[in-house]
């Protein structure tokens, strides 16, 4: 049993959505943005990730439609 637990690794996938359900940011978009930063161009990033350039471009363009100041969750402060 202990050897099974040692081979397990927790992972969390986070998706940020706007109030209307539109995805604002997800893991694949972060991966694409990192690849663009590392490789220097969207074309190179798309090629390295094995996705069509148009798909990568469309997802990044969707980020531009996210309203400035959009936040995750309830803006009211809770707790102490």
C-alpha positions as CSV (number, residue, x, y, z in Angstrom):
1,X,0.0,0.0,0.0
2,X,2.8,2.5,0.9
3,X,4.4,2.0,-2.6
4,X,1.1,3.0,-4.3
5,X,0.9,6.2,-2.2
6,X,4.5,7.1,-3.1
7,X,3.8,6.9,-6.8
8,X,0.8,9.2,-6.5
9,X,1.2,12.9,-7.1
10,X,-1.6,15.4,-6.5
11,X,-2.5,17.7,-9.4
12,X,-4.9,20.6,-9.5
13,X,-6.4,22.0,-12.7
14,X,-7.8,25.5,-12.3
15,X,-10.1,27.3,-14.7
16,X,-11.2,30.9,-14.2
17,X,-14.6,31.7,-15.5
18,X,-16.5,35.0,-15.8
19,X,-19.9,35.3,-14.3
20,X,-21.5,34.4,-17.6
21,X,-19.6,31.1,-17.7
22,X,-17.0,32.2,-20.3
23,X,-13.6,30.8,-19.6
24,X,-11.2,33.6,-18.8
25,X,-8.1,31.5,-18.2
26,X,-7.4,27.8,-18.2
27,X,-4.3,25.5,-18.0
28,X,-4.0,25.1,-21.8
29,X,-4.0,28.9,-22.3
30,X,-1.3,29.3,-19.7
31,X,0.7,26.6,-21.4
32,X,0.4,28.4,-24.7
33,X,1.4,31.8,-23.2
34,X,4.5,30.2,-21.6
35,X,5.5,28.6,-24.9
36,X,5.2,31.9,-26.7
37,X,7.4,33.5,-24.0
38,X,9.9,30.7,-24.1
39,X,10.0,30.3,-27.9
40,X,9.5,33.9,-28.9
41,X,6.6,33.6,-31.3
42,X,3.1,32.2,-31.5
43,X,3.9,30.2,-34.6
44,X,6.8,28.4,-32.9
45,X,4.7,27.9,-29.7
46,X,1.8,26.4,-31.6
47,X,4.2,24.1,-33.6
48,X,5.9,22.9,-30.4
49,X,2.6,22.2,-28.7
50,X,1.2,20.4,-31.7
51,X,-1.8,22.7,-32.1
52,X,-2.8,24.7,-35.2
53,X,-1.6,28.3,-35.2
54,X,-5.2,29.5,-35.7
55,X,-6.4,27.6,-32.6
56,X,-3.6,29.1,-30.5
57,X,-4.2,32.6,-31.9
58,X,-8.0,32.4,-31.3
59,X,-7.6,31.4,-27.6
60,X,-5.1,34.1,-26.9
61,X,-7.4,36.7,-28.7
62,X,-10.2,35.5,-26.4
63,X,-8.2,36.7,-23.5
64,X,-8.3,40.2,-24.9
65,X,-12.1,40.1,-24.5
66,X,-11.9,39.5,-20.8
67,X,-12.9,42.8,-19.1
68,X,-10.2,44.6,-17.2
69,X,-10.6,44.2,-13.5
70,X,-12.5,40.8,-13.8
71,X,-12.0,38.8,-10.7
72,X,-12.5,35.3,-9.5
73,X,-15.1,34.8,-6.9
74,X,-17.0,37.1,-4.6
75,X,-15.3,40.4,-4.1
76,X,-16.7,40.8,-0.6
77,X,-14.2,40.2,2.2
78,X,-14.9,37.3,4.5
79,X,-13.5,36.1,7.8
80,X,-11.7,38.1,10.5
